[in-house]
Amino acid sequence: MTSHSAERALLRHHGDVEAAPGLADFAVNVRLPSPPAWLRDRLAAALDGLGRYPGAEEDLAARVAAAQRHGRSPEEVLVLNGAAEGFALLPRLAPRLAAVVHPSFTEPDVALLDAGVPLTRVQLRAEDGYALRPELVPAEADLVVVGNPTNPTSVLHPAETLRALARPGRVLVVDEAFADAVPGEPESVAGEDIRGLLVLRSLTKTWGLAGLRAGYALGAPELLGRLAALRPQWPVSSLVLTAVAACCAPEAVREAEIAAHEGVEHRVALAAALAELPGIEVCGPAAGPFLLLRVRDGERVRIRLRERGVAVRRADTFPGLDADHLRVAVRPPEQAAVLLKALEEEVVCG
């Protein structure tokens, strides 16, 4: 295997590979095992229309719902097959130099490297709490990608810091796939009119839609037009359009807000319990529905957890992290107890 293909294989490793059937899943950051009943009903009702091609009216309804959710116009919304499609489309912008802030989700790297785009990694440091300083980003980068909150560090960067990254001639891509898991979304820039800003949002995590692939991009119409220039006709399915319209409705946004507050309680409790275990460092401060851990002899612990029926996400595939780093999804206390018991037996009792 060449060095490029080996690196690509690592970058393409995601938590779903760890979460085999039958394992207690702490490897995938999806809140629900399946969509809530009201969303399943909406999707089921759309099945009778699958004999028709997705129409302009359905597309407009989805874009209107997303636009109203973020205080934008429908022309500033592009419906996607998950936020990951937005990363796959980035080479269409023909950047001269891309800068990706790391540790973070690796699909942007794959898309840009595969397209031959020159890429530099802005490596944030654990000793700084993985805080982002705008001066770390090369001034000549005309495409910058940053997650907020960032996967896997769970760090929430201030919106002011993100605004400082914007400049004429630069596209600033903010991955807000987990933003709706933060109560009030205080650092979201999804509704802001910033020149060159492209925000990617996902419905996968909060609504249990990983198998459907539903998300959207927010940005200036000209920027979205460049991004979508070579997409095929009917680029997303009727079910995706239905999901976007449903999950951006005010009642769904309120439900997500309640879930976000519950998620904070669960994360705080899990982080406190993990911090009490010797040999485990909880990296923080955390704001997302997952925690980054540094575990003594982490690779062995991960393998042993799997043998005990518990899946966690290896994190050495994220640039800047090593095999002692593991990512765990936040779960309710009754589910988290399974992880804590397995870790205690492995780390403490060995």
C-alpha positions in Angstrom: 0.0 0.0 0.0 1.4 3.4 -1.0 1.9 6.1 1.6 -1.0 8.1 0.1 -3.4 5.1 0.1 -2.4 4.2 3.6 -3.1 7.7 4.8 -6.4 7.8 2.9 -7.4 4.5 4.6 -6.8 6.0 8.0 -8.6 9.2 7.1 -11.6 7.2 5.9 -11.8 5.2 9.2 -15.0 6.3 11.0 -16.9 5.2 14.1 -19.4 3.1 12.1 -16.5 0.6 11.5 -16.1 0.1 15.2 -19.8 -0.3 16.0 -20.5 -3.8 14.9 -23.9 -5.3 15.6 -24.3 -6.6 19.1 -21.8 -4.2 20.7 -22.8 -1.4 23.1 -22.2 1.5 20.7 -20.1 4.4 22.1 -18.2 4.8 18.8 -20.9 6.6 16.7 -22.1 10.0 17.6 -25.8 9.5 16.7 -28.2 10.3 19.5 -31.0 7.9 18.6 -30.9 4.3 17.2 -33.8 5.3 14.9 -35.8 8.4 14.1 -38.5 9.5 16.5 -42.1 8.3 15.7 -43.3 11.6 14.3 -40.3 11.7 11.9 -40.8 8.1 10.8 -44.4 8.9 10.1 -43.4 11.8 7.9 -40.9 9.7 6.0 -43.4 6.8 5.7 -46.0 9.2 4.3 -43.5 10.2 1.6 -43.0 6.6 0.4 -46.1 6.7 -1.8 -44.5 9.5 -3.8 -41.3 7.6 -4.7 -42.7 6.8 -8.1 -42.2 10.5 -9.0 -38.9 12.3 -9.4 -38.1 14.8 -6.6 -39.7 18.1 -7.7 -38.9 21.7 -7.5 -41.7 22.3 -5.0 -40.3 19.7 -2.6 -36.8 21.2 -2.9 -38.2 24.7 -2.3 -40.2 23.5 0.8 -37.0 22.0 2.3 -35.0 25.1 1.5 -37.7 27.4 2.9 -37.8 25.4 6.2 -34.0 25.5 6.6 -33.9 29.2 5.6 -36.5 30.1 8.2 -34.7 28.0 10.8 -31.6 30.1 10.4 -33.0 33.5 9.4 -31.8 33.3 5.8 -33.4 33.2 2.3 -34.2 29.9 0.5 -31.6 30.9 -2.2 -29.0 30.6 0.6 -29.7 26.9 1.2 -28.4 23.9 -0.7 -29.9 20.5 0.4 -27.2 17.8 0.7 -26.9 14.0 1.1 -25.5 14.6 4.5 -22.9 17.2 5.5 -20.3 14.8 4.2 -21.4 15.6 0.6 -20.6 19.2 1.2 -17.0 18.2 1.9 -16.9 16.0 -1.2 -18.0 19.1 -3.2 -15.3 21.4 -1.9 -12.8 20.8 -4.8 -15.4 22.4 -7.1 -14.4 25.7 -5.5 -10.8 25.2 -7.0 -8.9 26.4 -4.0 -5.2 27.2 -4.5 -4.4 26.3 -0.9 -6.7 24.7 1.7 -6.1 24.8 5.4 -8.0 22.3 7.6 -8.0 22.8 11.3 -7.1 19.6 13.2 -7.8 17.4 15.1 -11.1 17.3 13.2 -13.4 15.3 10.9 -11.2 13.9 8.1 -13.5 13.8 5.1 -12.4 17.3 4.0 -8.8 16.1 3.8 -9.8 13.0 1.7 -11.8 15.1 -0.8 -9.2 17.8 -1.2 -6.2 15.4 -1.3 -7.9 13.2 -3.8 -8.5 16.2 -6.0 -4.8 17.3 -5.8 -5.6 20.4 -3.9 -2.5 21.7 -1.9 -3.4 21.3 1.8 -1.9 22.4 5.1 -3.1 21.2 8.5 -3.5 23.7 11.3 -2.6 21.5 14.3 -4.2 22.6 17.5 -2.5 21.5 20.8 -3.9 19.7 23.8 -2.0 22.0 26.2 -4.0 24.9 24.8 -7.2 23.0 25.2 -7.3 22.7 21.4 -8.2 26.3 21.2 -8.1 28.0 17.8 -6.1 31.1 17.2 -6.7 32.8 13.9 -3.0 33.6 13.4 -2.3 29.9 13.1 -4.1 29.8 9.8 -1.9 30.7 6.8 -2.9 34.1 5.4 -2.6 32.7 1.8 -5.1 29.9 2.4 -8.2 30.6 0.3 -10.2 27.7 1.7 -10.3 27.1 5.5 -12.2 24.3 7.1 -13.0 24.2 10.8 -15.5 22.2 12.9 -17.7 23.8 15.6 -18.0 22.0 18.0 -15.1 20.0 16.7 -15.1 16.3 16.3 -13.4 14.6 18.1 -12.1 17.2 20.6 -15.7 18.4 21.5 -14.3 21.9 21.7 -16.6 24.8 20.9 -14.8 27.7 19.3 -16.1 31.3 19.9 -18.0 32.7 16.9 -15.8 35.8 17.2 -12.8 33.6 16.5 -14.5 32.1 13.4 -15.4 35.6 12.1 -11.8 36.6 12.4 -10.9 33.9 9.9 -13.0 35.4 7.1 -11.3 37.7 4.6 -11.8 38.7 0.9 -11.0 35.9 -1.5 -11.3 33.2 1.1 -14.1 30.6 1.6 -14.5 29.8 5.3 -16.2 26.4 5.8 -17.6 25.8 9.3 -18.8 22.3 10.0 -21.7 22.6 12.3 -22.8 19.0 12.2 -23.1 18.9 16.0 -24.2 22.5 16.6 -27.8 21.6 17.4 -26.5 19.5 20.3 -25.3 22.7 22.0 -28.1 24.4 23.9 -29.0 27.7 22.3 -26.3 27.2 19.6 -24.5 30.3 21.1 -21.4 30.1 18.8 -23.2 29.1 15.6 -22.6 31.4 12.6 -25.3 29.6 10.5 -27.5 32.7 10.4 -24.7 35.3 9.8 -24.0 37.2 6.6 -20.2 36.8 6.3 -18.6 37.1 3.0 -17.2 33.7 1.8 -18.9 31.8 4.7 -20.1 28.3 4.0 -21.8 26.5 6.9 -22.6 22.7 6.7 -25.3 21.3 8.9 -26.3 17.7 9.5 -29.6 16.0 10.6 -27.9 12.7 11.1 -26.7 13.1 14.7 -29.8 14.5 16.5 -32.5 12.7 14.5 -31.1 9.2 14.0 -30.8 9.5 10.2 -27.4 8.1 9.5 -28.8 5.7 6.9 -30.7 8.4 5.1 -27.8 11.0 4.7 -29.6 14.3 5.1 -28.1 17.8 5.6 -27.7 21.2 4.0 -25.3 24.0 3.3 -25.8 27.7 4.0 -24.0 30.4 2.0 -24.3 33.1 -0.6 -26.2 31.9 -3.7 -23.1 32.4 -5.9 -21.0 30.3 -3.6 -23.6 27.5 -3.4 -23.9 27.7 -7.2 -20.2 27.0 -7.6 -20.4 24.2 -5.1 -23.3 22.5 -6.9 -22.3 23.2 -10.5 -21.6 19.6 -11.5 -24.1 17.8 -9.3 -26.3 15.4 -11.2 -30.0 16.0 -11.9 -32.2 15.2 -8.9 -29.1 15.2 -6.5 -31.1 14.3 -3.4 -34.1 12.0 -2.8 -37.6 12.9 -1.9 -37.0 11.4 1.5 -34.1 13.7 2.2 -36.1 16.7 1.2 -38.9 15.5 3.5 -36.5 15.0 6.4 -35.0 18.5 6.0 -38.4 20.2 5.9 -39.5 18.2 9.0 -36.4 18.6 11.1 -36.1 22.3 10.5 -39.7 23.0 11.5 -40.1 25.0 14.7 -41.5 22.1 16.8 -38.5 19.9 15.8 -36.1 22.7 16.7 -37.7 22.9 20.1 -37.4 19.2 20.6 -33.8 19.3 19.6 -33.2 22.1 22.2 -34.7 19.9 24.9 -32.5 17.0 23.8 -29.4 19.3 23.8 -30.0 20.2 27.5 -30.4 16.6 28.4 -27.3 15.8 26.5 -25.3 18.4 28.6 -26.5 16.7 31.8 -25.4 13.3 30.5 -22.1 14.6 29.3 -21.3 16.3 32.6 -22.1 13.1 34.5 -20.1 10.9 32.2 -17.1 13.1 32.2 -17.1 13.3 36.0 -17.3 9.5 36.3 -14.6 8.9 33.7 -12.3 11.5 35.5 -12.5 9.4 38.6 -10.9 6.4 36.9 -7.1 6.2 37.1 -5.3 6.3 33.9 -8.0 8.2 32.1 -7.8 11.9 31.1 -10.9 13.6 29.9 -9.9 16.2 27.4 -11.8 19.4 27.8 -13.6 21.7 27.9 -16.2 19.7 26.0 -19.4 21.0 24.4 -20.4 18.3 22.0 -22.3 15.0 22.5 -19.0 13.1 22.7 -15.8 13.1 24.8 -12.1 12.8 23.8 -10.2 10.7 26.2 -6.5 10.0 26.7 -6.2 6.5 28.1 -3.0 4.8 29.3 -2.3 1.9 26.9 -5.3 3.1 24.8 -5.0 0.6 22.0 -5.0 -2.4 24.3 -7.9 -0.9 26.3 -10.0 -0.3 23.1 -9.4 -3.9 21.9 -10.3 -5.3 25.4 -13.4 -3.2 25.6 -14.5 -4.6 22.2 -13.9 -8.1 23.6 -16.2 -7.2 26.4 -18.9 -6.0 24.0 -18.3 -2.3 24.1 -17.3 -0.3 21.0 -15.4 3.0 21.3 -13.9 5.1 18.6 -10.1 4.9 18.0 -8.9 8.4 17.6 -5.4 8.0 16.2 -6.9 8.3 12.7 -7.4 12.0 13.5 -4.3 14.0 12.6 -2.4 15.1 15.7 -3.7 12.3 18.0 -2.2 8.9 18.9 -3.3 5.5 19.9 -3.9 6.5 23.5 -6.7 8.8 22.4 -10.2 7.3 22.3 -13.5 9.1 21.6 -16.7 8.0 23.4 -20.3 9.1 22.6 -22.3 10.6 25.4 -25.2 8.3 26.4 -27.8 8.4 29.1 -26.6 7.2 32.5 -28.2 3.8 32.3 -26.3 3.2 29.0 -23.1 4.9 30.1 -22.9 2.5 33.1 -22.0 -0.2 30.7 -19.0 1.7 29.4 -17.9 2.8 32.9 -18.0 -0.7 34.3 -16.0 -2.1 31.4 -13.4 0.7 31.7 -13.1 0.3 35.4 -12.5 -3.5 35.0 -9.9 -2.9 32.2 -8.1 0.2 33.4 -8.3 -0.2 37.2 -8.2 -4.0 37.5 -6.3 -4.6 34.3 
